Amino acid sequence: MTRRRRIVAVVALVFALLGIAAGVSCLLLDRGGRAAAETPEEYRYKPLGIVSAHIALLEKPDAKRVFAADGVDDEMKGYFSHAGLKCIGAADEGRADIVFASGRGADWKRLAQRMTENGVAAWRLDVRNMSAGDFRALIERFPCEDFRLWMPGEHDWMLVGRAKARRIKLSAMLDMFSREGAFEDLAKAECGSLADLFASYVGRREDVMPAFEAGDMKAKVRPEFFVARTPPPMDWIVPGDLDDDIYRSVTGEMRSRQNVRRSIVEGGMLAMENGRIDDAIAKWADAMLVNPHDSMLLDRLYRLAVNAVAFERVGNLKGAAKCYETMVSVRPKDTAAMLKYAACMRALGHKEIAEIAEKRAKELMK
């Protein structure tokens, strides 16, 4: 193992252990408790795009060029550019190591022709309100027999695949975190290690397709349909030139992140059952203690903040207070949510509760 790669591996591990993060500002609220998002399109948690771009990169860590299909916005292209890749489009000639598409309407018969022989196809999908039958139809349109399913968020999913199965070196994946241009993006996404990305890994084709066999094809897809109780095998990853101790440490951290993700998914299931919301919150709070950087959990907190702001706009302070209370229950050090909760409670006439919340927020800010 080269000295440089050992340093990169160790830095990635330390980054994960220290929990370097972007902080509460990556949620909807700033430190003063003001709404940072004012438009409906802000409903989608933007850092999920960063996670999606880097998932595509870890599947092809030696990529030099990325073809951005129609519908891929400039912000997403920027994430690839910051990581050192050249972005090309329909007007440019040649093939690319990664072909990246967003949205259900991607024309993969045409897009597949832009992939290099060993390139990968990456498809970012918003599966909100998508039926199991529709999702299966999209999989059948995907041009890669060998693919993996990833879930950066509850509704933000990715299919990433290639024409022929290949093993990927873990050492090459870790090298991604030495790219200076991508550091700021990864920090915004609170993604400080390879293990943080692998929290979103669901499985290969053979892990995914059996879920369709006995299920209701009209049911709306949810993570628990495809996320198995135990993490799937990762035999498609090889050490590369990593020493055995580093390899075991990194893959062990990956497994840990995936187990935390399963608790978050379980919390989502509990939240859908009558009278189980407190159990769901307890699951999410426990997960936050173990991995405060999980993208699906941060996505849920962001959507709670969006809902709170929406309730406030229509004068439903009880609804807003409940959202802020849930945010604080899951993430007790979220001072912005604490202050907003205090303001709602004061407006509702609960002065004592408001004063306790304000006092706690001030203590945290110190």
Helices and strands as residue ranges (DSSP letters): H 3-18, G 24-26, G 40-43, H 47-59, E 65-68, H 74-82, E 86-88, E 96-102, H 108-111, G 112-114, E 115-126, H 132-141, E 146-150, E 156-162, E 168-169, H 170-175, G 176-178, G 180-182, H 183-188, H 194-198, E 201-204, H 205-208, G 209-212, G 223-225, E 237-238, H 244-271, H 277-290, H 295-313, H 317-330, H 335-347, H 351-365
